[in-house]
Each structure stands twice: as structure tokens, then as C-alpha cells.
Amino acid sequence: MNLRLDHLLDDLRLRTAEVLAAIDADPLLVRRVAGPLVLANAAAGLFTPQEPHQLFAKGLVYRRDPFEVVSLPLVKIYNLGEKSVSVADLAGIAAEPDARLHFLHKLDGTLVQRFQFDGRVVFTTRGMIEGGPRFGPQDEDAPERARNFDFLGTARRLAAQRYPALCEPRADLDGVTLVFEFLHPETRVITNYGEREDLVLLACFDRRDFRYRTYREVRELGASLGLTVVDEFAPPGAALGEQIDALLVSLAGTDHEGTVITIEHGHRVVYRVKVKSPDYLRVLKLVVTCTYPRTAELIDADPRFRDWANFEVHLRGLGREQVPEEVLGFYREHFDAHASYLVDCEVLRAWGAETASRLLAEAKAEAGDGADPRVLRKCFAARAVKLPLRPLLFAAFDGALDVAAVRKVAASPTEAREAVAKIRG
């Protein structure tokens, strides 16, 4: 598959209707509609593009009838080593006349694009567009704890506060897509940026020329609008391989994701490839396995682990290779979630026991002393069916209501919160 951006964008420009029709009909893509605009992104089952048109479906916005490209954030970027992307391949492209290389910081946030349409400003993530349906996660790469985070609303408020030039239509930005990395402490993936909240300009797609503007042009545009622009590394080395090695050495021991090597010819960006640091990849793998169910299973296996101090000692005892400092924070988030879940389960247990006791007293009064157990159960059931969470009440009637029984009814923190809301509402 041809991964050169200049070739891909020329093909999109020359065969716009054909490429967009393929995107519009592809069952492996998800489309969100907002008025006349359609946002296309990969579905969960599409891990890597199989067809050339899928390379564009990473937040592409288009119109139908007739098909027209409205906005394009970033074409699919591969990691060095994927899809036969090697240092030798890059060196060959970089050795072409008039080639320039930039080692841009690979920020660990959420992609947000900003463009203008029909006299208004529109913000999107890869998976959500302003004015479109609000279901599912707004960002496909967001950590589980941020699934309900309002990426678009927060990004627009941040833009209004720090970069007001982004919030109003401007003649000089017609036909231009501004691509940002959105950083926020609540949406942290791996890299810890502290309390930083920012929109960092990464790239600029010019629809008039179907090209990505050069890094120099991006910096000039950012300066004119008062924006924060992504920084670049300056690794030493006479050859590309040496520069990559030097960069990896400089990133070793940090939680920084890596770099995006950008190659420019003339006034066009012709290639982008990601180089991720070994430490980032190692931590990412550990974070992926540090899930809420796995953490809850560890805590449930040993009552001592319901105290964070004891659980932390256990985790640290596994060593930095299994639980580095960067991952410990994720375990703490899951620990707190499970602790809250167990509190909610106890609330539900106490409610079930108290309510069942009251219903049983009423049932005994109706059935009379010494009533047949089946009659007593029938009288109890006539009252229990009018209330929420009936399985808890019947478990209490049978003398089997404990937290374990509650967890069968409310098996997750979300279900437990919703159940508590029911009995309190």
C-alpha cells in the first residue's frame, strides 16, 4: 500500500467521488452525521487499514450529493517497523532532492480538528462531531475512566479561554483544517503532563491545494493566531538511523511517547512515521493489562488489599518491570472505583435487608400466625414486585442476602450506581 502523503492526497483530489463513495459504503467504518456533514472513522473491528481509502477515514469529514471533502485531520500514520516501514525506506525518501526532516514531539493526548463550514466553526475528535449524535466514546483511544468525558465541549471552552481566534470564522482559515493534540489531566493516557490543559497545533491541511503545510508554515500560522505549536527534537547524527538511535537514547527512562518523523519536499509534507520510545511501549502494554476487572479480582482475592496501603505494598513488591511508577496511578484509579463499588453494594444490601424486613412483617400480619410458608411467600411477593431490585428482596426473604448476592445483581460500578439511584429516587 502506497503510504506517501503526496501520492495519497493527489489521488484523493483526482478521484474524490470514487474515494468518498468507497468510504461511505464501507461496513468497516463508522459514520456520524451532523446535518450535511459526515464524519468517518474506523470501526472497532478495523485495527489497521486494509484498503487505501481507509487510510483517510481517521476523522475525515465530507459531504454527499455530490461527494466533497470538507476537512481532513491526519491520514493514518504507522509506527516504524509496521507495514514494512523501515529506516531504509525513510532514508531513501529523505535522500531525495529538496527533502527536509523534522523530528516532532509525539504528544500523548487526543486528536481534535477545527475547520469552517457554512460560516461556522466546527470541532471534532476522530469519533465525534459537534452537532452529531452523542453516543459512545468521543475518542477511540481514551482510557476507560474518560469514556464519558466531554472532549468537544471542553476543547471548545479551552479554545475560547486561551485561543479565541479559533472560535470565530476567519477568511484566512477557509478551506483549512487545523489539527490539534488536546491535553487534559482527566484524559491522560500514559505521559503525565501534570495539570496542563492545552490545544497544541500539530498540522494543517489545506483543502485548496490538497496538501499538508510544512512545519515552517504551521509555525508561522500558529504565531499569527497566538497558538501553541508542537516542538521538534534535534537529535545528533550524520544519518537517519543514527538520529533515531540518539533520540531513543534521549527518551529512555521517560514516559514520553516518542516522535513523528515528518519529511517535506518543497512546500508539501510527503511522509509521516511514528517512532515510539521502548519505555512508552512497555508502559502502554502494562496499562492495557491494568484493567478494572483484573484489579478488582486482585483486591477480592485478599481482604487485606481493601486497604490501599497494603495493596500498594503488594504492587510495588512485584517490581518495576511489572508495575512501574507510571502504572501505579492507574491501579489507584481502579482501586478507588472498586472501593466506591463496594460501598454502593453495602448500601444496596442494607436497603434490601431493611426493606425485606418491613415487607415480611406486613406479609406475616396478612397471612396470620403459623401461615403456610408458600402463603407467606405469596404475600411477601405481592409487596416486593412493586419495588425495584426485587432479586435483593427475595434473597433477603430466603436469608441469603449478602454483598456477594448484591454483586450478582449489580455486577459493575455503573450498575451499582444506577441501582443506588433507583432506591434513592
N, C-alpha and C positions, 0 to 999 in steps of 0.2 A: 504494500500500500504506500503510495507516494505521500510523504509527510512534510514536504516543503510547503511552507505557508504561501509563498508567492504563486506556486503552481495551483494549490488548492483554491486560493481566492480568485485567481483568473478563471478557473473552471466554474466557480460559483457565480461569477459575474456573467460569463458567456452562456451558462446553462441554468440560469436562475430558476425558471419554471420547472424544469425537469428535476433539479436537485430538491427544490422545496416540495414538489409533489411526492417524491420518494419519502421525504421526512414526514409529510402529512399523512401518509398511508402506512408508515412503519409500525407494526404491532409491538416492537421492542422499545418504542419511545413513548413518553408521557407528554401530553399536550394540555396546557392550561390556557383557557380562553378568557380574554378581558376585552369585551366589545369587539372591534375588528382585529385585535391583536392576538396572536397565538405564540405561546412560549413553548419551545420544545426542549426536552431533556431526556436522558437515558432512563429507562425503567430499571427497577431493582435487579432484574434478571440479566441486564446487559452490562457485564463487567468491563468489557473493552470493545470498542467499535469493531464490527465485522465487515461493514461496507463503508466506502468513502463518505457517503452523505451523513453517516452517523458521527463523523468527526466534528461536524458543525453543531450537532444537537447537544450542546453543553450550555444551554441558556439562550440559544438563538431565538429572536423574535421576528415574526414575519406576518404578512397579510395574505389572505386568499382573494381570489376573484378580482383581479389577476394576482398571481403569486408575486410577492415583492419582499425583499429583505428590508427589515426596519432597523434591526440592531443586532450586532454580533459581539459577544464578550470575547472569550478566548476559545480558539479551536483546541481540540483535545491535545494536551501536552503529555508526552511519555517520559518515563524515567530512563536515564542512561542504562542501557542493557535490555530494555524492553523493545519488542518489535525490531530486533536487530539494530537498534540504535547503539553504535559503538563510538569510542573515541576516534577510531579511524574514519568513520563516516563524517563525524563533525569536523575533523581535521581537513578532510577533503573539501567540504563546503567552505570552511574558514579560509582555506588557501586560495579560493577563487579571487580574481581581481576585485578590488574595491570593497573587500569584506572587512567588517568591524565586529568585534566581540565585546559583549558586556556580560559580566557575572552579577546578575541582580539578586538581591536578597529574596529567598523564598519564604514569604511570611505565612504563618500558620493560623489563618483565620477563615473568613467566609467571603466568597466572591459576590460582589454586588456590582451591577451595571446601572449606569444612568444615561438616558437618552431622551430626546424630544420627539413628540408625536402629536400632530394636530394641535399645535400651540400649547402643549403642556409638557411638564417634566414627568418621566416615569422611572421608577426604581424597580429592579427585580433582583432576586437571587437566581441561582440556576433552576430552582424548582418552584418559584412563586413570583407572581407578577401583581403589582398594585392594580386593584380593580377586578382581579380574578377570584376564583373560588378559594376559600380558606379552609382547606382540609389537608391533613397530612403534614409532615415536617416541612418547614420553609427552606431548609438546607439539608441536602442529602448526606453531607459529611458531618453534621452536627453531632456532638456527643449526646447520649441518651438523656442526660439531665436538661439539655437545651431544646428538646423536641418541641416544646410549646413556647419557646422564646419568640418574641415579635421582632424578627430580623429587619423587616422592611420598615416598620414603624419606628424602630429605634434608629436605624440608619438615616431615615429622613429627618428625625429630630436632631440627630448629631450633625447632619449637614447644615440644618438651619442655624444651629448654635455656632459652629466653627467655620463652615464654608458656605455662607449664604448665597454665593454666586451659583451654586449648584441647584438651588431650589426654584429659580425663575428661568423661563425660556430666554435664550440668548441667540441672536442671529449668528454669532461666530461658532455656535455649537450645533447648528442644524446639520443633520446627517452625520453626527459624530457620536460614537459610543465611548463613554469614559468607564474604564474597568478599575474597580477598587478592591482592596482587601479590607474587609470590615473586621476590626479588632475590638473585643469586648471581654471583660473578665468573666462574664456569665457564660460565654460560648467557647471558652478555652478548650483547645484540643490537646496539644502536648506542650508547646512552647509557652512559658509563663511570661506574659507581658505586664504582670502586676495589675494595677488598676487602670491601665491605659485603655481609652476608648478613642478610636480613630478610624478614619477612612483614608487609606493610603493609595494614591493613584499608581496603578501598575502599568496600564497600557491604554492605547487609544486607537479605535478602529474608525477609519474614515470611509464612509459608505460611498462618497463621491468617487473615490479612486480605488475602492475595494483593496485597501492596504492597511496594515498596522503602521502607525507613525513610528519613527525612530526614537530611540531613548532621548536623544538631544531634543527632539520636538516635544516629547512628553514632558521633559523638564521645563522647557520654555512655556508650554501651555500651563503646567502646574504653577509656575511662578506668576503668570499673568492672572491666574484665578485665585492665588493665595492658597494653593493646595499643598498637602504633604505628598511628596513623591518618593517612591521606593528607592532605597540606596543601592549602590553597587559595591562589590568586592574588587580588590585589586591584587589578586594572587600573583606571586612571583613565578617565573619560569619562562624558558625560551620557547617551549612547545605547549600545545594544549594539554597533553597528558600530564606534563609537569605542573601546570597551573591547577589542574583538577586535584592532583595529589596534594599540592600545597594547601589548597582550600580545605580538603578533607582533614588535613592535619590541624588546621586552624580551628575547625569546628569540633574536633574531638573533645569529648568531655562536656559539651554544652547541650542544651535542649533545642538549639536552633535547627530548623528543618533542612536547610541547605541552600542551593542556588538554582536559578533558572538561567541557563546559558542562552543568550539571545545573539543571533548572528544577523547582521544587516548587510545588505548590498544596496549602495546608493541611498535612496530615500525609502526603502522598504525593509521590513523585518522578514527574513526568509526562513528562519528556523528558530524553534524554541525546544529546549530539552531540560528536564529536571535532573539535578544531581542531589540526592538526599544523603545527609550525613549518616554514617553507620550507627551512631548513638541514637539519633532520632528514630531510625527504623527499628532498632532494638526496643526502645521505649514504646513505640507505636504498637509493636507486636504484643508487648506486655499489657498495654492499656486495653487492647482489643479483647484480651482474655480476662481482664479485670472487670467482670460484669456484675450487675446486681445479684442475679441468681447464684453465681458462684460465691460471692461474698456472703450472701445470706446463708448458703449451705455451710460455709466455714463457721459462721457465728452459731448456727443452730447445733453444730456438732459438739461444741464445748461451751457450757454455760458461762465459763469464765470470760469468754470473748464478748459477752454483752457489755463489758466494761472496756471502753476504748483503750485505756492504758494497757490492759492485758493483751488486747488484740494487736496493738501497735508493737508491743514487745515480741509477740509471735511473728508478725510480718517482718520486722527488722531481723529477726533471727534466721529468716530464710536466706538472707544475704542480698547484696546489691544486684547480683545477676538476676534474681527473681523479682525483687521488689526494690528498685531504685527509688531515690527520694522523690523523683518526679511522679512516680506511680502511687506513692503512699497517699497523696492527696485524693486520688480517685477512690482508693479504698475507704478513706474517711467519708467521702460523699455517700458511698453505698452504705457504710456503717450507719450514718445518720438517718438515711432513708429507711433502713431496716429497723432502727430503734423507734422511729416515728410509727412505722407499720405495726410494731408490737404493742405500742401504746394504744393505737386505734383498735387493735384486736382485743385488748383488755377492756376497752370501753364497750365494745360490742358484746363481749362475754358478760360483763356486769349488767348491761342493759337486758340481755337475753334472760339472765338468771332472775333479775328483779321483775321483769315483765311476766315471765312464765309463772313465777310465784304468785303474782297477783291474779293471773288468769286461772291458775289451778285452784286458788281459794274460791273464786267465783264459780268454777265448774263444780267443786265439791258442794257448794251451797245449793246449786241447782239439782245435782244428781242425788244428793242426800247421803247420810252416813252409811257406810258399808255398801255403796253402789258397786255394781259390776265394773271392773276395770275398763271394759270396752265402752260402757256408757260414759264413764268419767272421761275417757279419751275423746269421745264424740263431743261432749260438752266443751272440753278444752279446745278442740279443733274448731268448733263453731266460732269461738272468740279469736283464735290465733290467725285464722285465714283473713281476718280483716286488717291485720297489721303487716308491716314489711318484715323481711328477713325471717319468714316462717320456719325455715330449717333450724335456726338457732333456738326458736321457742320449743319445737318438738324435741330437739336434742336435750334441752333443759328438762322437759317433761319426762324423758327417759333416763334422766340422771347422767347424761353423757356430754354435758356442755362444758368444755374447757377450751383453752386457747387453740389447741390442735384442731378441735372441731370448728372453731371460728375460721381458722386458716383454710379449711376446705371450702368454706362458703365465700370468703374474701381472700383469694389466693395471691393478690398482689397489693402493693401500696395504693395504687389507684383504686382498686375495688374496695379496699378497706376505707379509704377516704370517702368514697361515694356512699358506702353503707352507713358510715357515721353521719354523713349529711342527711341521709334519709330519716334516721331515728331522731335527729335534732330538728328536722324541718317540719 
